[in-house]
Amino acid sequence: MLRITITNTATLERWSLHGRLVAPWVAELKATWNTARRTVRRRRRIVNLDEVTFIDKSGEQILRAMSKQGARLVASDVYVRHVLARICGK
């Protein structure tokens, strides 16, 4: 299960992901991300991954794409930070 929470201000869009970022839920995240990108382009996007418990290869791919499209990916969990370092070079 993956829960996506989006909080907007005038200049910032904060995404909070909760659960497992795996194949069945990656399509939903991708669709939501693409819709948000088309509607408001001027906001900075921060994706908080503190509550993500597992990321599979498809999850890594969407996070890499989100990072390349300007999202700032943040996490405090050692496992998730390791994944981000590997896929985004952080």
C-alpha positions, 0 to 999 in steps of 0.5 A: 500500500502507498499513500500520497499526500500533497500539501500546496502553498503559493511557492511549494508543493510538498509530497509525502509518501507513506508505505511501499513504493513498489510496482502496483503503486508506482503507476498511481504515483507516476500518474499523480506526478504527471498531472501535478507537473502539468497543472502548476509549473512554478512551484518547488517540489519536495518529496518526503520519503520518511515514511517509505518502508521499501522501494523496488526497481520500478520505485527507483525508476520513478524517483530518479525521473522525479529527481531529474524533473526538479523534485528534491527528494528527502529522507531520514531513514538510512535505507531510503537515503542509501537508495537515493544516494545510489539512484540520484548520486546524492 
